[in-house]
Amino acid sequence: MNGWIRKAVAHYVNATGRGSSFYRKYCDPSGLEWGAYLTRWGNFHSVGSNFYVNTGCKFTDPSLVRIGNSVGLSDCTLIGHDGVVLLIEHRFGKHLDSVGYIDIKDNCFIGHGAIVMPRVTIGPESIVAAGSVVTKDVPPGTVFGGNPAQFICTTEALIARVEARCEAYPWIDLIKQRNGAYDPEVEPLLMAQRRQYFFGEGNNG
């Protein structure tokens, strides 16, 4: 999409809250851009600053979701209710409600395909691994993963592990110099070096 048209669409959508599907499909907003839109129009209980969220993320009950500062959400799902009450009412005649909050504290990341169930708090500086199903609170500064999600390690231990792995990468100096998590100036060179490192000659095993 032409640059000025994209800007016009983005301005209209963010100003009015209308046309979000068109904006998401044709303008391909970044995680920060989509986060800014949802902060204003997503009907959350509250959202902090620097909210990053992929456009594939799903929220069944956004009004029951509280999001802190510097939170990143991949294509995950946050579920705030239990639809089984419909069956209970139909079959057993009981009029019940089964809902719950989801409280994501500061500096958290939830990975691709993860599902967060109702009545869960994700503690600050915590990470939920891709594909996890979170049914209980995640303590501060921890990494949880699996179904149901279990403690894997501390966030500090994960950082140390990733740092050690990165030291072997021939492109690590580019990573340290680039501007942000994605820098179009260096991305082509990064991708070429990654392909050579992982799949080049002598790496066919």
C-alpha positions in Angstrom: 0.0 0.0 0.0 1.2 3.5 -0.9 2.9 5.2 2.1 0.6 8.2 2.3 -2.5 6.1 1.9 -1.3 3.8 4.7 -0.7 6.8 6.9 -4.2 8.2 6.1 -5.8 4.8 6.9 -3.8 4.5 10.1 -4.8 8.0 11.2 -8.5 7.4 10.5 -8.5 4.0 12.3 -6.7 5.3 15.4 -8.8 8.4 15.5 -12.2 6.7 15.2 -11.7 3.1 16.1 -13.4 2.0 12.8 -11.9 0.0 10.0 -9.6 -2.1 12.1 -9.9 -5.2 10.0 -8.9 -3.3 6.8 -6.1 -1.6 8.7 -4.8 -5.0 10.0 -5.1 -6.8 6.7 -3.8 -4.2 4.2 -1.5 -1.9 6.3 0.2 -4.7 8.3 0.7 -2.6 11.4 3.7 -3.4 13.6 3.3 -4.8 17.0 3.7 -1.4 18.6 1.3 0.2 16.1 -1.4 -2.5 16.8 -0.7 -2.1 20.5 -1.3 1.6 20.3 -4.6 1.0 18.5 -5.7 -1.6 21.1 -4.7 0.6 24.0 -7.2 3.2 22.8 -9.9 1.0 21.3 -9.4 -2.5 22.6 -11.8 -2.1 25.6 -9.2 -3.4 28.1 -9.5 -2.6 31.8 -6.2 -0.8 31.5 -3.0 -0.8 29.5 0.4 0.6 30.3 3.0 2.1 28.0 5.0 0.4 25.3 2.5 -2.3 24.6 3.6 -4.7 21.8 1.0 -7.1 20.4 0.8 -9.2 17.2 -2.3 -8.7 15.1 -3.2 -12.5 15.5 -3.6 -12.2 19.3 -7.1 -13.0 20.6 -8.9 -11.6 23.6 -12.3 -13.1 24.5 -13.0 -10.7 27.3 -10.7 -7.6 27.0 -12.6 -5.7 29.8 -11.3 -8.3 32.2 -7.6 -7.9 31.1 -5.2 -5.6 32.8 -1.8 -5.0 31.0 1.3 -3.4 32.5 4.1 -1.5 31.0 6.4 -3.0 28.3 4.3 -6.1 27.7 4.8 -8.2 24.5 2.1 -10.6 23.2 2.7 -12.9 20.3 -0.2 -14.7 18.5 -1.6 -15.9 21.8 -5.1 -16.2 23.3 -6.4 -14.7 26.5 -9.6 -16.3 27.7 -11.7 -14.6 30.4 -14.7 -16.9 30.6 -15.8 -20.5 30.7 -18.5 -21.3 28.1 -19.5 -24.5 30.0 -22.1 -22.4 31.9 -24.3 -22.6 28.8 -24.3 -26.4 28.9 -25.0 -26.3 32.7 -27.9 -24.0 32.2 -29.4 -26.0 29.3 -29.0 -29.4 30.9 -29.2 -28.7 34.6 -31.2 -25.5 34.8 -28.6 -23.7 36.9 -27.9 -20.1 36.1 -24.2 -19.6 36.8 -21.3 -17.3 35.8 -17.7 -18.4 35.3 -15.4 -15.5 34.5 -12.1 -14.2 35.7 -9.5 -11.6 35.3 -6.1 -11.8 33.5 -3.5 -9.6 35.0 -0.2 -9.2 33.1 2.4 -7.2 35.0 5.3 -5.1 33.7 7.9 -6.4 31.3 6.3 -9.7 30.4 6.3 -11.7 27.1 3.7 -14.4 26.1 4.8 -16.6 23.2 3.1 -17.8 20.0 0.1 -20.1 20.5 0.0 -19.8 24.3 -3.4 -19.8 26.0 -3.9 -17.9 29.2 -7.0 -19.0 31.2 -9.1 -16.9 33.6 -8.0 -16.0 37.1 -4.3 -15.8 36.3 -1.7 -13.3 37.1 1.5 -13.2 35.1 4.2 -11.7 37.4 6.6 -9.0 36.3 9.7 -9.9 34.3 8.1 -13.3 33.4 7.9 -15.2 30.1 5.3 -17.7 28.9 6.7 -20.1 26.3 5.1 -20.7 23.0 2.3 -23.3 23.0 1.7 -23.1 26.7 -1.6 -23.4 28.6 -1.5 -21.2 31.6 -3.9 -22.2 34.3 -2.3 -20.7 37.4 -0.3 -17.7 38.4 3.2 -17.2 37.0 5.6 -15.9 39.7 7.7 -12.8 39.0 11.0 -13.4 37.1 10.2 -16.9 35.8 9.8 -18.8 32.6 6.8 -21.1 32.4 6.0 -23.5 29.6 4.0 -26.7 28.7 0.4 -27.9 29.1 -0.4 -27.1 31.8 2.4 -24.5 32.1 5.1 -25.4 34.6 8.2 -23.7 35.9 11.1 -24.0 33.5 13.7 -21.7 34.9 14.2 -18.1 36.1 14.2 -15.3 33.6 17.8 -14.5 34.6 18.9 -18.1 33.8 17.2 -17.8 30.4 19.0 -14.6 29.6 22.3 -16.2 30.5 21.6 -19.2 28.3 20.7 -17.0 25.3 23.8 -14.8 25.9 26.0 -17.9 25.8 24.4 -19.1 22.6 24.8 -15.7 20.9 28.5 -15.6 21.5 29.0 -18.3 18.9 27.0 -16.4 16.2 29.2 -14.6 13.7 26.6 -11.8 13.3 26.4 -10.9 17.0 28.2 -7.6 16.4 25.5 -6.6 14.0 22.8 -7.4 16.6 24.6 -5.2 19.2 24.8 -2.3 16.7 21.4 -2.4 15.1 18.6 0.0 15.9 15.9 -1.9 17.8 14.7 -5.5 17.3 14.3 -5.0 13.6 16.6 -2.8 11.5 15.8 -2.8 7.7 19.3 -1.5 7.0 21.0 -4.6 8.4 18.3 -7.3 8.1 19.3 -8.6 4.7 22.9 -9.1 5.8 21.7 -10.8 9.0 19.4 -13.2 7.2 22.2 -14.1 4.7 24.6 -14.8 7.6 22.0 -16.9 9.5 21.3 -19.0 6.4 24.9 -19.6 5.8 25.6 -20.5 9.5 22.6 -22.9 9.8 22.3 -24.4 6.4 25.5 -23.6 4.5 28.3 -26.0 3.3 29.4 -28.2 6.2 26.0 -27.7 8.0 23.8 -30.2 6.1 23.4 -32.6 9.0 
